[in-house]
């Protein structure tokens, strides 16, 4: 079954759990609903971008490590679900529920399956 990322976007400066208990309980109920439906593959919350570390490969092959996010942005991914759903329409239904529960915008994106990658690699001529 296809898998989808449902990513929650927070504004810069957002404090986790600052939305109050009603949002916490709504997300908890959604997690239960997703779990009961067998949709959850994995889920998690992320620390804010200020706690991120970035690794960049240099021309000499060495790695450069820096504090902070890769890019500056007005919003960041604060949490996510990896769900399995039969198609994008079904995944979007979970996305609608997630946006309502979190009271935040969410982004829904499908992961490439192994067959998708194999087909693209063959089409590019990387393998026979």
C-alpha positions in Angstrom: 0.0 0.0 0.0 1.3 3.5 -0.8 2.8 5.5 2.1 2.3 9.2 2.7 4.0 11.9 4.8 1.6 14.2 6.6 3.7 17.1 7.9 2.5 19.7 10.4 3.8 23.2 9.7 4.5 25.6 12.6 5.4 29.2 12.4 8.9 30.1 13.6 8.8 30.8 17.3 6.0 28.3 18.0 6.2 26.8 21.4 5.2 23.1 21.6 2.0 22.5 23.5 1.2 26.2 23.6 -2.1 25.7 21.8 -3.7 24.3 25.0 -5.3 21.1 26.1 -8.0 21.1 23.4 -5.5 20.7 20.6 -3.5 18.1 22.5 -6.7 16.0 23.1 -7.8 16.5 19.4 -4.5 15.2 18.1 -4.5 12.3 20.6 -8.0 11.3 19.4 -6.8 11.5 15.8 -3.8 9.3 16.6 -6.2 6.8 18.1 -8.4 6.9 15.0 -5.4 6.5 12.7 -4.1 3.6 14.8 -7.5 1.9 14.8 -7.7 2.2 11.1 -4.3 0.7 10.7 -3.0 3.8 8.9 0.0 4.7 11.1 3.4 3.5 10.0 5.3 6.0 12.1 4.8 9.4 13.7 6.8 11.9 15.7 7.3 15.4 16.8 10.5 17.4 16.0 12.5 19.8 18.1 12.4 23.4 16.7 14.9 24.4 13.9 17.2 26.2 16.4 18.2 22.8 17.7 18.9 21.4 14.2 22.4 20.6 13.0 23.3 20.7 9.3 25.9 18.6 7.5 27.2 19.9 4.1 29.6 18.0 1.9 32.5 20.1 0.8 34.3 20.0 -2.6 37.2 18.3 -0.9 34.9 15.5 0.3 35.0 16.5 3.9 31.9 17.4 5.9 31.1 20.8 7.3 28.9 20.9 10.4 26.9 23.9 11.4 24.3 24.7 14.0 20.8 25.5 12.9 18.6 24.5 10.0 19.6 24.1 6.4 17.5 27.0 5.3 15.8 29.9 7.0 12.0 29.8 6.7 8.9 31.4 8.1 7.5 27.9 8.9 9.0 24.6 9.7 7.9 21.0 10.1 7.1 20.4 13.7 5.7 17.0 13.6 4.5 14.3 11.2 2.8 11.1 10.5 3.9 8.4 8.0 0.7 6.8 6.9 -0.4 4.0 4.6 -3.4 4.7 2.5 -4.8 3.3 -0.7 -4.4 6.6 -2.6 -3.9 10.3 -2.4 -7.6 11.0 -1.8 -7.6 8.8 1.3 -4.3 10.3 2.5 -5.8 13.8 2.0 -8.8 12.9 4.2 -6.3 12.1 7.0 -4.6 15.4 6.1 -7.9 17.3 6.5 -8.4 15.7 9.9 -4.8 16.4 11.0 -5.1 20.1 10.0 -8.3 20.4 11.9 -6.9 18.7 15.0 -3.6 20.6 15.0 -5.2 23.9 13.9 -2.2 24.2 11.6 -1.6 23.7 7.9 -0.3 20.2 6.9 1.4 19.0 3.8 0.6 15.6 2.3 3.2 13.9 0.1 3.5 10.4 -1.3 6.7 8.4 -0.8 8.2 6.8 -3.9 7.7 3.0 -3.8 10.5 0.6 -4.7 8.8 0.0 -8.1 8.7 3.8 -8.8 12.4 4.2 -8.1 13.3 1.1 -10.2 11.3 2.4 -13.1 12.9 5.9 -12.9 16.4 4.5 -12.6 15.8 2.3 -15.7 14.3 5.2 -17.6 17.3 7.4 -16.9 19.6 4.6 -18.1 21.4 4.2 -14.8 20.9 0.4 -15.0 20.0 -2.1 -17.6 
